Amino acid sequence: MSRPPKNVRCPTPAGPQAAKNPLRHAGRFLKILHVMRTAIDNEAGAVEYMNARDMKTAHGIQYEIFDLLYKFAARHHGFLLPGAILDPHIKDAVDYIHSHYHENISLEKLAFISKQSKYHFIRSFKKWTGCSPHQYILRFRVNRAKELLKQKNKNMQEISELLGFSCISHFYRVFSKMTGVTPCQYRNQC
């Protein structure tokens, strides 16, 4: 049986940019793909390797690939589909965010909904979504703002209030930071 090379690593930059590198899981992903290829070629050998990696079934490989792809998509598309989250407690919190994004949502409320301590909730939420609860809410609001800006029937103040931003300047700052353009520029591009 051929084993994947132990030195398969995706080079990542040092410093704060390392956390933003979408390819930082590439080494792990390549090893999983190698195990899958080996499973097709020689099923017994792949099972031995999976046991050594504490992945006893093909379900473990599927879960690992799904987890990597899901985290990648969450980081680059801004929000998740709650049905794709396997942790029911985090799913409840994401459902709550999707239906109450226009309100002031506290971390304590989300932790209560997910039946976890505040600190455990933050870790679990970040594991599943790839970002903090606050960042997730902001991303969801910005994606919703993009939809409202395309309609062109509401002014910026109304959109800011509908999305739950504390003031229009906060809306402009968040939107500009996440998209690279102001809401007015985005509306003009549509």
C-alpha positions as CSV (number, residue, x, y, z in Angstrom):
1,M,0.0,0.0,0.0
2,S,1.3,3.4,-0.8
3,R,1.1,6.0,2.0
4,P,0.7,9.7,1.4
5,P,3.9,11.6,1.9
6,K,4.2,12.9,5.5
7,N,5.6,16.2,4.3
8,V,2.5,17.2,2.2
9,R,1.9,20.7,3.5
10,C,0.4,23.8,2.0
11,P,2.8,26.7,2.4
12,T,1.1,29.5,4.3
13,P,2.3,33.0,4.9
14,A,3.5,33.9,8.4
15,G,1.7,36.6,10.4
16,P,-1.9,37.8,10.4
17,Q,-2.4,36.9,6.7
18,A,-2.0,33.2,7.5
19,A,-5.5,33.0,9.0
20,K,-7.0,34.4,5.8
21,N,-5.2,31.9,3.5
22,P,-8.0,29.7,2.0
23,L,-5.4,27.0,1.1
24,R,-4.1,26.4,4.6
25,H,-6.1,23.1,4.8
26,A,-4.8,21.8,1.4
27,G,-2.3,19.4,2.9
28,R,-5.0,17.7,5.0
29,F,-7.3,17.6,2.0
30,L,-4.6,16.1,-0.2
31,K,-4.0,13.3,2.4
32,I,-7.7,12.6,2.5
33,L,-7.9,12.4,-1.3
34,H,-4.9,10.1,-1.3
35,V,-6.7,7.8,1.2
36,M,-9.7,7.8,-1.0
37,R,-7.7,6.9,-4.1
38,T,-6.0,4.1,-2.2
39,A,-9.3,2.8,-1.0
40,I,-10.4,2.4,-4.6
41,D,-7.1,0.7,-5.6
42,N,-6.6,-1.4,-2.5
43,E,-9.5,-1.3,0.0
44,A,-7.7,-3.2,2.8
45,G,-4.7,-0.9,2.7
46,A,-6.8,2.2,2.9
47,V,-8.7,0.8,5.9
48,E,-5.4,0.3,7.7
49,Y,-4.3,3.8,7.1
50,M,-7.7,5.2,8.1
51,N,-7.5,3.3,11.4
52,A,-4.1,4.8,12.0
53,R,-5.5,8.3,11.5
54,D,-8.5,7.5,13.7
55,M,-10.8,7.5,10.6
56,K,-12.4,4.1,10.8
57,T,-14.9,4.3,8.0
58,A,-15.5,6.0,4.7
59,H,-18.0,8.2,6.6
60,G,-15.1,9.8,8.4
61,I,-13.4,10.7,5.1
62,Q,-16.7,12.1,3.8
63,Y,-17.2,14.1,6.9
64,E,-13.6,15.5,6.8
65,I,-14.0,16.6,3.1
66,F,-17.4,18.1,3.8
67,D,-16.0,20.0,6.8
68,L,-13.1,21.4,4.8
69,L,-15.3,22.4,1.8
70,Y,-17.9,23.9,4.1
71,K,-15.5,26.0,6.0
72,F,-14.0,27.2,2.7
73,A,-17.4,28.1,1.3
74,A,-18.5,29.8,4.6
75,R,-15.4,32.1,4.5
76,H,-15.8,33.1,0.9
77,H,-19.6,33.4,0.6
78,G,-20.4,35.1,3.8
79,F,-23.1,32.9,5.3
80,L,-24.2,29.3,5.6
81,L,-27.2,27.3,4.9
82,P,-28.4,26.1,8.4
83,G,-29.4,22.6,7.0
84,A,-25.7,21.9,6.2
85,I,-24.6,22.4,9.8
86,L,-24.3,19.0,11.6
87,D,-24.2,20.3,15.2
88,P,-27.9,20.9,16.1
89,H,-27.0,23.5,18.8
90,I,-25.1,25.7,16.3
91,K,-27.8,25.1,13.7
92,D,-30.3,26.6,16.2
93,A,-28.1,29.7,16.7
94,V,-27.7,30.1,12.9
95,D,-31.4,29.7,12.4
96,Y,-32.0,32.4,15.0
97,I,-29.5,34.8,13.3
98,H,-31.2,34.3,9.9
99,S,-34.6,35.2,11.3
100,H,-33.5,38.0,13.7
101,Y,-30.5,39.6,11.9
102,H,-32.3,43.0,11.9
103,E,-32.3,43.0,15.8
104,N,-29.5,43.5,18.2
105,I,-28.4,39.9,18.8
106,S,-26.3,39.4,21.9
107,L,-23.7,36.6,22.4
108,E,-25.4,35.6,25.6
109,K,-28.7,35.0,23.7
110,L,-27.0,32.9,21.0
111,A,-25.2,30.9,23.7
112,F,-28.4,30.3,25.5
113,I,-30.2,29.2,22.3
114,S,-27.3,26.8,21.6
115,K,-27.4,25.5,25.2
116,Q,-23.7,26.1,25.7
117,S,-21.5,28.4,27.7
118,K,-20.6,31.6,26.0
119,Y,-16.9,30.5,25.6
120,H,-17.8,27.0,24.3
121,F,-20.3,28.5,21.9
122,I,-17.8,30.9,20.4
123,R,-15.3,28.0,19.8
124,S,-18.1,25.7,18.4
125,F,-19.5,28.4,16.2
126,K,-16.1,29.3,14.8
127,K,-15.4,25.6,14.1
128,W,-18.6,25.3,12.1
129,T,-18.7,28.6,10.3
130,G,-15.1,29.7,10.1
131,C,-15.8,33.1,11.8
132,S,-17.0,34.5,15.1
133,P,-20.7,35.0,15.7
134,H,-20.4,38.8,15.3
135,Q,-18.6,38.5,12.0
136,Y,-21.2,36.0,10.8
137,I,-24.0,38.4,11.6
138,L,-22.2,41.2,9.8
139,R,-21.6,39.1,6.8
140,F,-25.2,38.0,6.7
141,R,-26.4,41.6,7.0
142,V,-24.0,42.7,4.2
143,N,-25.3,39.9,1.9
144,R,-28.9,41.0,2.7
145,A,-27.8,44.6,2.0
146,K,-26.6,43.6,-1.5
147,E,-30.1,42.2,-2.3
148,L,-31.8,45.4,-1.0
149,L,-29.4,47.6,-2.9
150,K,-30.2,45.9,-6.2
151,Q,-33.9,46.7,-5.7
152,K,-33.2,50.5,-5.7
153,N,-36.5,51.3,-4.0
154,K,-35.1,52.1,-0.6
155,N,-32.6,54.8,0.5
156,M,-29.4,54.0,2.5
157,Q,-30.9,55.1,5.8
158,E,-33.9,52.7,5.4
159,I,-31.6,49.8,4.4
160,S,-29.3,50.5,7.4
161,E,-32.3,50.5,9.7
162,L,-33.9,47.4,8.1
163,L,-30.6,45.5,8.6
164,G,-30.2,46.4,12.3
165,F,-27.1,48.6,12.0
166,S,-26.9,51.1,14.8
167,C,-26.3,54.1,12.4
168,I,-25.8,54.7,8.7
169,S,-22.1,55.3,9.2
170,H,-21.6,51.9,10.8
171,F,-23.5,50.4,7.8
172,Y,-21.2,52.2,5.4
173,R,-18.0,51.2,7.3
174,V,-19.0,47.5,7.5
175,F,-20.2,47.3,3.9
176,S,-17.1,49.0,2.5
177,K,-14.7,46.9,4.6
178,M,-16.4,43.6,3.4
179,T,-17.0,44.4,-0.2
180,G,-14.3,47.0,-1.0
181,V,-16.9,49.5,-2.3
182,T,-19.4,51.8,-0.6
183,P,-23.1,50.9,-0.7
184,C,-23.7,53.8,-3.2
185,Q,-20.9,52.5,-5.5
186,Y,-22.3,48.9,-5.2
187,R,-25.8,50.2,-6.2
188,N,-24.5,52.1,-9.2
189,Q,-22.6,49.0,-10.4
190,C,-25.8,46.9,-10.3
